[in-house]
Amino acid sequence: MIVFLVMTECLSYLRDSIRTDERVLIAVSLESFSAFYQSNTIDTLRSLLRDLGSAAIDTLRESASFAMIGRRGLRPGEAIEKAKNAPDSMVVIDTAIPVLPGPSSARSATFGPASHWDSIVVRGNSDQENIRSYVIGIDRNGNESVLDSIDGGIGTWISTSGHKQWPQVYVRSTIIPHSGEDQPGITDVWATFTPAGEWAVQDVNVSPEQPLRGDTVVADVSVRNLYRTINASPVGIVAETGPSEMSLERSGEGSVGVLRSDETIVARLLVPTATLDTTGILRVSVNPGRAATELYTFNNAVIRTLPLREDSVPPGVLVFVDGNRVDGSTYAAPEPLIHVLMTDNSSLPIGDSTRMSVFLNGDRMRPAVVKNWEFMPTSRALERFGASVPHVRAAMQFRYGLDEGRNNLLIRVEDATGNKDTVTVALNVSPTAAVSGVFVTPQPTTGPVQFNIEHAGRAPTPARLIIADNNGREIVTLDVLLNVGMTNVQWNGRSTSGESLPTGTYHYRVELEDDVDVSRTGSFLIVR
């Protein structure tokens, strides 16, 4: 029973466990060989040994001795073997056999991450026939793929496409030994590539911390290069806002320049909030859409909540008549060009003309009853008046005939969040020309003087501004054109010859050119 088990295991090994690249040494003595006859397995043994290259196995008798060195796939007679049918001695094999190791593999270090691959060089001995080398790419998810092979196993691989989708690469080589003395081998592998960036948004500071809805907030973004030895190339940053993380839209963008290794810089983005509710979401991210190759992106974004304040301040109103600012009341021409400007502390835009209602002597100003009518929404109003009135949110212009005497201008405005205000202005039309007032600023003065001259009349009128010293001696005379309403006249504080005037009291007289009896006088003080 024991012998039978040993024979069965031997036959199973010969049939199933010998690879084609392996040699096997088999020796059978008198007793062992006889056991195959006793177990009725001699024919199976002969068949398996013929597959290993034996020819002598078919001539052996029950009392023989046999030895062979074979390999699967050899033809009968190609194995090294000796056999003896006499029972008085054993056979000996003394043939020298060269033994070679099987194929081996070599793997280079992993290169990258890279934004662009240029080339990979594989160096080894000159025996290229027995070396096969492959360039293996690793994607961001760790999946591997053969990108190309290197001719002859030793040489240079040139990347024609840059292979941006494979941030990491390595070389795998198969080495097949031969019977010569100098065996094939890999000695060196190196890669030339453009390193990929590895950016991180570390923090976002928003100013003001609780902005007014509609304001443009300042987001200072701290961006760091996570590599300690590699500089990072320029990359974009974007801001997205929305009522929730599921509905974000791009609202601002900028860029980050070259970052030295392990460097952090602060980039500034301007983020509007006009489309947000009382609470908004701000998401700031670097390298949007993976425009630059990057191995990891989980640290590319920071999300902040934006608590917004609602506007509760009423809007303001500015009135200009023929270009002159009016506050309270003024004299006007019979048919002036009037501009009404709405200002507001909120940056929310206004595009609805119904938020400005203007009445003159009870009549509502609208295109059907006025000339030169135009409503200007925020964008147009800023284009027209923004340089001098930066907080303008809407404007209206029209030309309308005034009655002689007092005309009442009533203005009602409503801003984008529903805050309202009402303003009244008196526009007076005088039948005759008159200098109704002169206001000197500053008072006293150290040099230049501004004369604000109010003219009552129906049309612009030529006039003179005469300045004299305390003894009545005329110092300078300025010719001016007085518009209806207020006219500003600048004087440099010097005489006609350009001399600086000493400290003292000086007098002025404003008189109409066609009627010197229509005049206004006063005095002011110069202090040196």
C-alpha positions as CSV (number, residue, x, y, z in Angstrom):
1,M,0.0,0.0,0.0
2,I,2.8,2.4,0.8
3,V,4.6,1.6,-2.4
4,F,1.4,2.2,-4.4
5,L,1.0,5.7,-2.9
6,V,4.5,6.6,-3.7
7,M,4.2,5.5,-7.4
8,T,0.9,7.5,-7.8
9,E,2.5,10.7,-6.4
10,C,5.5,10.3,-8.7
11,L,3.4,9.9,-11.8
12,S,1.2,12.9,-10.8
13,Y,4.3,15.1,-10.4
14,L,5.7,14.1,-13.8
15,R,2.4,14.8,-15.5
16,D,1.4,18.1,-13.8
17,S,4.3,19.9,-12.0
18,I,7.1,20.2,-14.6
19,R,7.2,23.4,-16.6
20,T,8.5,23.6,-20.1
21,D,11.5,25.7,-19.1
22,E,12.6,23.3,-16.3
23,R,14.9,20.2,-16.4
24,V,14.1,17.1,-14.3
25,L,16.5,14.5,-13.0
26,I,15.0,11.0,-12.7
27,A,16.8,7.9,-11.3
28,V,15.1,4.5,-10.9
29,S,16.9,1.6,-9.0
30,L,16.1,-2.1,-9.2
31,E,13.6,-2.1,-6.4
32,S,11.9,1.1,-7.4
33,F,11.5,0.2,-11.0
34,S,10.1,-3.2,-10.0
35,A,7.5,-1.4,-8.0
36,F,6.0,0.2,-11.1
37,Y,5.5,-3.3,-12.5
38,Q,3.9,-4.4,-9.3
39,S,1.5,-1.4,-9.2
40,N,0.6,-1.8,-12.9
41,T,1.7,1.7,-13.7
42,I,4.8,1.0,-15.8
43,D,3.1,2.0,-19.1
44,T,2.1,5.3,-17.6
45,L,5.6,5.9,-16.5
46,R,7.1,5.1,-19.9
47,S,4.6,7.5,-21.6
48,L,5.5,10.4,-19.3
49,L,9.2,9.8,-19.6
50,R,9.0,9.7,-23.4
51,D,7.4,13.2,-23.1
52,L,10.6,14.3,-21.3
53,G,12.8,13.0,-24.1
54,S,13.5,9.4,-23.1
55,A,14.1,6.7,-25.7
56,A,15.6,4.0,-23.5
57,I,12.6,3.6,-21.3
58,D,10.9,1.3,-23.7
59,T,13.8,-1.3,-23.5
60,L,14.0,-1.7,-19.8
61,R,13.0,-4.9,-18.0
62,E,11.7,-5.4,-14.4
63,S,15.1,-5.6,-12.8
64,A,16.8,-2.7,-14.7
65,S,18.3,0.5,-13.4
66,F,17.7,3.8,-15.2
67,A,18.6,7.6,-15.0
68,M,17.8,10.6,-17.2
69,I,17.9,14.4,-17.3
70,G,14.9,15.5,-19.4
71,R,12.7,18.5,-20.2
72,R,9.1,18.7,-21.3
73,G,8.8,19.0,-25.1
74,L,11.9,17.1,-26.1
75,R,11.6,14.3,-28.7
76,P,12.5,10.8,-27.6
77,G,16.2,10.3,-27.6
78,E,17.0,14.0,-27.0
79,A,17.2,13.6,-23.2
80,I,20.5,12.7,-21.5
81,E,20.0,9.1,-20.2
82,K,21.6,5.8,-19.3
83,A,20.0,2.4,-18.7
84,K,21.2,-1.1,-17.6
85,N,19.1,-4.2,-17.6
86,A,21.6,-6.1,-15.3
87,P,20.8,-6.1,-11.7
88,D,24.4,-6.1,-10.4
89,S,25.2,-2.3,-10.6
90,M,23.7,1.2,-10.9
91,V,24.1,3.6,-13.9
92,V,25.9,6.9,-13.6
93,I,25.3,10.1,-15.6
94,D,28.4,12.4,-15.7
95,T,27.5,14.7,-18.6
96,A,28.1,18.4,-18.1
97,I,24.8,20.4,-18.6
98,P,24.7,24.3,-18.8
99,V,22.0,25.5,-16.6
100,L,20.4,28.9,-17.3
101,P,18.0,30.9,-15.1
102,G,14.6,31.6,-16.5
103,P,13.4,35.0,-17.8
104,S,13.5,37.7,-15.1
105,S,11.9,41.2,-14.9
106,A,13.2,44.6,-13.8
107,R,11.1,47.6,-12.8
108,S,12.3,51.1,-12.6
109,A,11.4,53.7,-10.0
110,T,8.1,55.5,-10.6
111,F,8.6,58.9,-12.3
112,G,6.4,61.9,-11.8
113,P,3.9,63.2,-11.3
114,A,4.4,65.1,-14.6
115,S,2.3,67.6,-16.6
116,H,4.2,66.6,-19.8
117,W,6.4,63.7,-20.6
118,D,9.4,64.3,-23.0
119,S,11.5,61.1,-23.0
120,I,12.7,58.0,-21.1
121,V,16.1,56.5,-21.6
122,V,16.9,52.9,-20.7
123,R,20.5,51.8,-20.5
124,G,22.0,48.3,-20.3
125,N,24.6,46.1,-21.9
126,S,24.7,45.8,-25.7
127,D,22.7,42.6,-25.9
128,Q,19.4,44.0,-26.9
129,E,17.9,40.9,-28.4
130,N,17.2,39.4,-25.0
131,I,15.6,42.5,-23.4
132,R,12.1,43.8,-23.9
133,S,11.1,47.1,-22.2
134,Y,7.7,48.7,-21.9
135,V,6.6,52.2,-20.7
136,I,3.8,51.9,-18.2
137,G,1.5,54.8,-17.4
138,I,-0.4,55.2,-14.1
139,D,-3.5,57.3,-14.2
140,R,-5.0,59.4,-11.3
141,N,-7.0,56.4,-10.1
142,G,-4.0,54.0,-9.9
143,N,-4.9,52.2,-13.1
144,E,-1.9,51.1,-15.3
145,S,-1.6,50.8,-19.1
146,V,1.2,50.1,-21.5
147,L,1.9,53.4,-23.3
148,D,4.6,52.1,-25.7
149,S,7.6,49.8,-26.0
150,I,11.3,50.7,-26.4
151,D,12.9,49.3,-29.5
152,G,15.3,46.6,-28.6
153,G,14.6,47.0,-24.9
154,I,17.5,49.5,-24.5
155,G,17.2,53.0,-26.0
156,T,15.1,56.1,-25.8
157,W,11.3,56.5,-25.8
158,I,10.1,59.9,-27.1
159,S,6.6,60.9,-26.1
160,T,4.8,62.4,-29.1
161,S,1.5,63.3,-27.3
162,G,2.8,64.4,-23.9
163,H,0.5,61.7,-22.2
164,K,-1.0,64.3,-19.9
165,Q,-3.6,61.7,-18.7
166,W,-0.8,59.6,-17.1
167,P,0.8,61.7,-14.4
168,Q,3.1,58.8,-13.3
169,V,5.2,56.5,-15.5
170,Y,7.7,53.6,-14.9
171,V,9.6,51.1,-17.1
172,R,9.1,47.4,-16.9
173,S,11.7,45.1,-18.6
174,T,11.8,41.4,-19.3
175,I,15.3,39.9,-19.4
176,I,15.9,36.5,-21.1
177,P,19.3,34.9,-20.3
178,H,21.4,33.1,-22.9
179,S,24.3,30.6,-22.9
180,G,27.1,33.2,-23.3
181,E,29.3,34.7,-20.7
182,D,27.9,38.3,-20.7
183,Q,24.3,38.1,-19.6
184,P,21.8,40.8,-20.6
185,G,20.9,43.4,-18.0
186,I,19.5,46.9,-17.3
187,T,21.9,49.4,-15.7
188,D,20.1,52.7,-15.6
189,V,16.7,54.3,-16.4
190,W,15.9,58.0,-16.2
191,A,13.1,60.3,-17.4
192,T,12.9,63.9,-18.8
193,F,9.5,65.5,-18.0
194,T,7.8,68.7,-16.8
195,P,6.8,68.3,-13.2
196,A,3.1,68.5,-12.5
197,G,1.8,71.0,-10.0
198,E,0.3,70.1,-6.6
199,W,-1.7,73.1,-5.4
200,A,-3.8,73.5,-2.3
201,V,-6.3,76.2,-1.3
202,Q,-5.4,76.6,2.4
203,D,-7.8,79.4,3.4
204,V,-10.1,82.1,2.1
205,N,-10.6,85.3,4.0
206,V,-13.6,87.4,3.0
207,S,-13.9,91.2,3.6
208,P,-16.2,92.5,4.8
209,E,-17.2,89.4,6.9
210,Q,-20.9,90.2,6.6
211,P,-21.3,92.3,3.4
212,L,-24.4,94.1,2.2
213,R,-26.3,92.1,-0.3
214,G,-25.2,93.3,-3.7
215,D,-21.8,94.5,-2.6
216,T,-18.6,93.1,-4.2
217,V,-16.7,91.3,-1.5
218,V,-12.9,90.8,-1.5
219,A,-11.8,87.2,-1.2
220,D,-8.1,86.8,-0.2
221,V,-7.2,83.2,-1.2
222,S,-4.1,81.4,0.3
223,V,-2.7,79.0,-2.3
224,R,0.3,76.7,-1.5
225,N,2.6,74.6,-3.5
226,L,2.6,71.3,-1.7
227,Y,5.9,70.2,-3.3
228,R,9.0,70.7,-1.2
229,T,11.5,70.4,-4.0
230,I,9.6,71.4,-7.2
231,N,8.4,74.8,-8.4
232,A,4.7,75.0,-9.6
233,S,3.8,76.7,-12.8
234,P,1.1,79.4,-13.1
235,V,-2.4,78.3,-12.6
236,G,-5.9,79.7,-12.5
237,I,-8.3,80.2,-9.6
238,V,-12.0,80.7,-9.7
239,A,-14.8,81.8,-7.3
240,E,-18.3,80.3,-7.5
241,T,-21.3,81.6,-5.6
242,G,-24.9,80.4,-5.2
243,P,-27.7,79.8,-2.7
244,S,-26.3,76.2,-2.1
245,E,-23.5,73.9,-3.0
246,M,-25.7,72.3,-5.6
247,S,-26.3,75.5,-7.6
248,L,-23.0,77.3,-7.8
249,E,-22.1,79.5,-10.8
250,R,-18.8,81.1,-11.6
251,S,-18.6,84.7,-10.3
252,G,-15.0,85.6,-10.3
253,E,-11.6,84.4,-11.6
254,G,-7.9,85.2,-11.3
255,S,-4.6,83.4,-11.5
256,V,-1.5,82.4,-9.4
257,G,2.0,82.9,-10.8
258,V,5.0,80.6,-10.4
259,L,5.1,79.2,-6.9
260,R,8.5,78.2,-5.5
261,S,8.7,74.9,-3.6
262,D,6.6,74.9,-0.4
263,E,5.6,78.5,-1.0
264,T,2.3,80.1,-0.1
265,I,0.9,83.3,-1.7
266,V,-2.3,85.2,-1.3
267,A,-4.3,85.9,-4.5
268,R,-7.2,88.4,-4.5
269,L,-10.6,87.8,-6.1
270,L,-13.5,90.2,-6.4
271,V,-16.8,88.4,-5.8
272,P,-20.2,90.0,-6.5
273,T,-23.2,89.1,-4.3
274,A,-26.1,90.6,-6.3
275,T,-27.5,87.2,-7.2
276,L,-27.4,85.7,-3.7
277,D,-30.1,85.5,-1.0
278,T,-29.6,86.5,2.6
279,T,-27.2,83.6,3.0
280,G,-24.9,82.5,0.2
281,I,-22.2,79.9,-0.5
282,L,-18.7,80.8,-1.8
283,R,-16.5,78.1,-3.3
284,V,-12.9,79.1,-4.3
285,S,-10.9,76.5,-6.2
286,V,-7.5,76.3,-7.9
287,N,-6.7,74.7,-11.2
288,P,-10.3,74.7,-12.5
289,G,-11.3,71.8,-14.7
290,R,-7.8,70.3,-14.2
291,A,-6.4,72.5,-16.9
292,A,-2.9,71.7,-15.5
293,T,-2.0,68.1,-14.7
294,E,-2.2,67.3,-11.0
295,L,-2.0,64.0,-9.2
296,Y,-4.5,64.9,-6.4
297,T,-7.3,67.5,-6.3
298,F,-9.1,66.8,-3.1
299,N,-7.4,69.9,-1.5
300,N,-8.0,72.2,-4.4
301,A,-11.1,74.0,-3.0
302,V,-12.4,75.7,0.1
303,I,-16.1,76.5,0.8
304,R,-17.3,79.4,2.9
305,T,-20.7,80.6,4.0
306,L,-21.5,84.3,3.2
307,P,-24.0,85.8,5.7
308,L,-25.4,88.9,3.9
309,R,-27.0,92.0,5.4
310,E,-30.1,93.4,3.7
311,D,-30.1,97.1,2.8
312,S,-32.3,99.3,5.1
313,V,-31.1,102.7,4.2
314,P,-33.3,104.9,2.0
315,P,-31.9,106.0,-1.4
316,G,-30.7,109.5,-2.1
317,V,-31.7,112.0,-4.8
318,L,-29.6,114.5,-6.7
319,V,-31.2,117.1,-9.0
320,F,-29.4,118.9,-11.8
321,V,-31.0,121.8,-13.8
322,D,-29.1,122.7,-17.0
323,G,-26.0,121.1,-15.4
324,N,-26.2,122.9,-12.1
325,R,-26.8,121.0,-8.9
326,V,-30.0,122.1,-7.1
327,D,-30.6,121.7,-3.4
328,G,-33.9,123.0,-2.2
329,S,-34.6,125.8,-4.7
330,T,-33.0,127.7,-7.6
331,Y,-33.8,129.9,-10.6
332,A,-34.3,128.1,-13.8
333,A,-34.7,128.8,-17.5
334,P,-38.3,128.6,-18.9
335,E,-37.5,125.1,-20.5
336,P,-34.5,123.6,-18.7
337,L,-32.9,120.2,-19.1
338,I,-33.5,118.4,-15.8
339,H,-31.5,115.3,-14.6
340,V,-32.7,113.3,-11.5
341,L,-30.2,110.8,-10.1
342,M,-31.0,108.1,-7.5
343,T,-28.0,107.1,-5.3
344,D,-27.9,104.2,-2.8
345,N,-25.5,102.5,-0.4
346,S,-26.4,99.1,-1.9
347,S,-24.7,97.9,-5.1
348,L,-27.8,96.1,-6.3
349,P,-28.6,97.3,-9.8
350,I,-31.8,99.0,-10.8
351,G,-33.3,98.5,-14.2
352,D,-37.0,99.3,-13.6
353,S,-38.1,102.9,-14.5
354,T,-41.1,102.6,-12.2
355,R,-38.7,103.0,-9.2
356,M,-38.4,106.7,-10.2
357,S,-41.5,108.9,-10.3
358,V,-41.1,112.6,-11.1
359,F,-43.9,115.2,-11.0
360,L,-43.7,118.8,-12.0
361,N,-46.6,121.0,-10.9
362,G,-48.6,117.9,-10.5
363,D,-47.9,116.4,-13.9
364,R,-46.0,113.1,-14.1
365,M,-42.9,113.3,-16.2
366,R,-43.1,110.6,-18.9
367,P,-42.2,110.4,-22.6
368,A,-45.6,111.5,-23.8
369,V,-45.5,114.9,-22.2
370,V,-41.8,115.9,-22.1
371,K,-38.9,116.3,-24.5
372,N,-35.6,114.5,-24.4
373,W,-36.9,111.9,-22.0
374,E,-34.6,109.0,-21.0
375,F,-34.5,106.5,-18.2
376,M,-31.0,105.3,-17.4
377,P,-30.6,101.9,-15.6
378,T,-27.6,101.3,-13.4
379,S,-25.2,100.4,-16.1
380,R,-26.0,103.4,-18.3
381,A,-26.2,105.8,-15.2
382,L,-22.7,104.7,-14.1
383,E,-21.4,105.2,-17.6
384,R,-22.9,108.7,-17.8
385,F,-22.4,110.0,-14.2
386,G,-20.3,107.4,-12.4
387,A,-17.1,109.5,-12.5
388,S,-18.6,112.3,-10.4
389,V,-21.4,110.3,-8.6
390,P,-19.9,106.8,-8.0
391,H,-23.0,105.5,-6.0
392,V,-25.6,106.4,-8.7
393,R,-28.0,103.5,-9.3
394,A,-30.5,105.1,-11.8
395,A,-31.1,108.4,-13.6
396,M,-33.8,110.2,-15.5
397,Q,-33.6,113.2,-17.8
398,F,-36.2,115.3,-19.5
399,R,-36.9,118.9,-20.8
400,Y,-40.2,120.5,-19.7
401,G,-41.7,124.0,-19.9
402,L,-41.9,125.9,-16.6
403,D,-44.5,128.4,-15.5
404,E,-43.4,131.9,-14.6
405,G,-42.8,132.1,-10.8
406,R,-42.5,129.0,-8.6
407,N,-42.6,125.5,-10.0
408,N,-42.7,122.5,-7.7
409,L,-40.7,119.4,-8.6
410,L,-41.7,116.2,-6.6
411,I,-39.5,113.1,-6.8
412,R,-40.3,109.7,-5.4
413,V,-37.6,106.9,-5.5
414,E,-37.4,103.3,-4.5
415,D,-34.2,101.3,-4.3
416,A,-33.7,97.6,-5.3
417,T,-34.7,96.3,-1.8
418,G,-37.8,98.5,-1.4
419,N,-36.5,101.4,0.6
420,K,-38.2,104.7,-0.4
421,D,-37.7,108.4,-0.2
422,T,-39.4,111.6,-1.4
423,V,-37.7,114.9,-2.3
424,T,-39.1,118.3,-3.4
425,V,-37.3,121.0,-5.3
426,A,-38.5,124.5,-6.2
427,L,-37.7,125.9,-9.6
428,N,-38.3,129.6,-10.0
429,V,-38.7,131.4,-13.4
430,S,-38.0,135.1,-13.2
431,P,-39.4,137.5,-15.9
432,T,-36.4,139.8,-15.5
433,A,-32.7,139.4,-15.1
434,A,-31.2,139.8,-11.6
435,V,-28.2,138.8,-9.5
436,S,-30.1,137.2,-6.7
437,G,-27.1,136.1,-4.6
438,V,-23.3,135.7,-4.4
439,F,-21.6,133.2,-2.1
440,V,-17.8,133.3,-1.6
441,T,-15.8,130.3,-0.5
442,P,-13.7,129.8,1.4
443,Q,-14.2,132.7,3.7
444,P,-11.6,133.9,4.8
445,T,-9.2,132.7,2.1
446,T,-5.5,132.3,1.8
447,G,-5.4,132.6,-1.9
448,P,-7.9,131.3,-4.6
449,V,-11.5,132.2,-4.3
450,Q,-14.7,130.7,-5.7
451,F,-17.7,133.0,-6.4
452,N,-21.0,131.1,-6.6
453,I,-23.3,133.6,-8.4
454,E,-27.1,133.0,-8.6
455,H,-28.7,134.5,-11.6
456,A,-32.5,135.1,-12.0
457,G,-33.5,135.4,-15.6
458,R,-34.8,133.7,-18.7
459,A,-31.5,133.1,-20.5
460,P,-27.7,133.2,-20.0
461,T,-26.4,136.8,-19.6
462,P,-22.9,138.3,-19.9
463,A,-21.7,139.9,-16.7
464,R,-18.5,141.3,-15.0
465,L,-16.9,140.4,-11.7
466,I,-15.0,143.4,-10.3
467,I,-12.6,143.0,-7.4
468,A,-11.3,146.0,-5.5
469,D,-9.2,146.7,-2.4
470,N,-10.4,148.4,0.8
471,N,-9.6,151.8,-0.7
472,G,-11.8,151.2,-3.8
473,R,-8.9,150.7,-6.2
474,E,-9.8,148.1,-8.8
475,I,-7.5,145.1,-8.8
476,V,-9.0,142.8,-11.4
477,T,-12.1,142.5,-13.7
478,L,-13.3,139.1,-14.9
479,D,-15.8,138.7,-17.8
480,V,-18.3,135.9,-17.0
481,L,-21.4,134.4,-18.6
482,L,-24.1,133.9,-16.0
483,N,-26.3,130.9,-16.6
484,V,-29.8,130.9,-15.2
485,G,-29.5,129.6,-11.7
486,M,-26.0,129.1,-10.2
487,T,-22.7,129.9,-11.9
488,N,-19.3,129.2,-10.3
489,V,-16.5,131.6,-11.1
490,Q,-12.9,130.9,-10.0
491,W,-10.3,133.6,-9.2
492,N,-6.7,132.9,-8.4
493,G,-6.4,135.6,-5.7
494,R,-3.9,137.7,-7.7
495,S,-3.9,141.0,-9.4
496,T,-4.1,141.5,-13.2
497,S,-0.3,141.7,-13.2
498,G,0.0,138.4,-11.3
499,E,0.9,139.9,-7.9
500,S,-0.1,138.1,-4.7
501,L,-2.4,140.3,-2.7
502,P,-1.6,141.1,1.0
503,T,-3.8,140.4,4.0
504,G,-6.8,142.6,4.1
505,T,-10.5,143.1,3.3
506,Y,-11.5,143.1,-0.4
507,H,-14.7,144.0,-2.2
508,Y,-16.5,142.5,-5.1
509,R,-19.3,143.7,-7.5
510,V,-21.2,141.5,-9.9
511,E,-23.0,143.5,-12.6
512,L,-24.8,142.6,-15.8
513,E,-23.0,143.8,-18.9
514,D,-26.2,145.3,-20.5
515,D,-27.5,146.8,-17.3
516,V,-24.9,147.8,-14.7
517,D,-27.6,148.8,-12.3
518,V,-28.5,145.1,-11.9
519,S,-25.7,144.2,-9.6
520,R,-24.7,142.6,-6.3
521,T,-21.8,143.6,-4.0
522,G,-20.0,142.2,-1.0
523,S,-16.7,141.7,0.7
524,F,-14.3,138.9,1.8
525,L,-11.1,138.6,3.7
526,I,-7.6,137.4,2.5
527,V,-5.2,136.1,5.1
528,R,-1.6,135.5,4.3
